[in-house]
């Protein structure tokens, strides 16, 4: 397994764990809303933040899974749009990217 693939697998596991925590928060596994109205308002605002974080984590997980699929298919270092090689420095910074810098712009 390549170091990039290993890094992506680790990132995937981390994102999945985060999503489980976000889902537990939304199901109120820590308890129901507080009876105090002001505290409820704060908890509701927190819910909105968690919703945003969950959306971002889901989008990143899709990118990670796509990159892993391309690595397994032997296309992990090629731009999926133009077919050119993706600069290794770009892959080091964004290991889940599937586009070269030109196509990403």
Phi, psi and omega per residue, in radians:
X1 nan 2.324 3.138
X2 -1.243 2.809 3.136
X3 -1.153 -0.615 3.101
X4 -1.143 -0.752 3.119
X5 -1.109 -0.728 3.099
X6 -1.084 -0.751 3.109
X7 -1.082 -0.737 3.128
X8 -1.158 -0.674 3.100
X9 -1.103 -0.709 3.100
X10 -1.131 -0.779 3.108
X11 -1.084 -0.712 3.116
X12 -1.053 -0.822 3.131
X13 -1.081 -0.700 3.120
X14 -1.118 -0.779 3.131
X15 -1.119 -0.717 3.119
X16 -1.105 -0.704 3.099
X17 -1.127 -0.739 3.098
X18 -1.062 -0.759 -3.136
X19 -1.094 -0.663 3.089
X20 -1.095 -0.696 3.108
X21 -1.155 -0.737 3.116
X22 -1.086 -0.761 3.136
X23 -1.128 -0.689 3.089
X24 -1.092 -0.698 3.100
X25 -1.076 -0.772 -3.105
X26 -1.187 -0.508 3.100
X27 -1.464 0.024 3.125
X28 1.005 0.734 3.116
X29 -1.127 -0.351 3.095
X30 -1.460 -0.075 -3.138
X31 2.226 2.822 -3.120
X32 -1.249 2.997 3.078
X33 -1.025 2.576 3.100
X34 -1.131 2.683 -3.141
X35 -1.326 -0.395 3.133
X36 -1.291 2.221 -3.076
X37 -1.050 -0.757 -3.135
X38 -1.112 -0.692 3.116
X39 -1.173 -0.641 3.086
X40 -1.084 -0.709 3.136
X41 -1.084 -0.739 3.106
X42 -1.122 -0.767 3.139
X43 -1.108 -0.667 3.115
X44 -1.154 -0.704 3.065
X45 -1.093 -0.710 3.094
X46 -1.064 -0.676 3.111
X47 -1.035 -0.703 3.141
X48 -1.138 -0.700 3.107
X49 -1.128 -0.788 3.134
X50 -1.087 -0.691 3.093
X51 -1.029 -0.753 3.122
X52 -1.139 -0.751 3.108
X53 -1.119 -0.664 3.116
X54 -1.124 -0.753 3.118
X55 -1.062 -0.754 3.121
X56 -1.123 -0.737 -3.140
X57 -1.138 -0.699 3.115
X58 -1.116 -0.739 3.126
X59 -1.121 -0.731 3.126
X60 -1.161 -0.661 3.118
X61 -1.098 -0.698 3.089
X62 -1.055 -0.755 3.131
X63 -1.117 -0.736 -3.141
X64 -1.109 -0.795 3.141
X65 -1.110 -0.668 3.100
X66 -1.112 -0.781 3.132
X67 -1.112 -0.720 3.113
X68 -1.107 -0.704 3.102
X69 -1.071 -0.758 3.140
X70 -1.164 -0.629 3.086
X71 -1.126 -0.792 3.131
X72 -1.074 -0.532 3.131
X73 -1.535 0.079 3.114
X74 1.359 0.296 -3.106
X75 -2.030 0.246 -2.998
X76 -1.101 -0.438 -3.114
X77 -1.777 0.081 -3.133
X78 -1.838 2.465 3.065
X79 -1.150 2.268 -3.116
X80 -1.316 -0.203 3.120
X81 -1.635 -0.882 -3.040
X82 -1.907 -0.227 3.112
X83 1.492 -0.079 3.124
X84 -1.260 2.800 3.087
X85 -1.185 2.414 3.061
X86 -1.484 2.275 -3.125
X87 -0.951 2.234 3.137
X88 -0.984 -0.540 3.100
X89 -1.155 -0.630 3.095
X90 -1.168 -0.729 3.133
X91 -1.152 -0.536 3.120
X92 -1.201 -0.671 -3.128
X93 -1.387 -0.736 -3.131
X94 -2.162 1.375 -3.036
X95 -1.075 -0.338 -3.132
X96 -1.666 0.097 3.136
X97 -1.205 2.574 3.064
X98 -2.154 0.147 -3.124
X99 -2.185 2.510 3.022
X100 -1.247 2.939 -3.073
X101 -1.095 -0.626 -3.138
X102 -1.146 -0.774 -3.124
X103 -1.283 -0.467 3.127
X104 -1.244 -0.436 3.133
X105 -1.352 nan nan
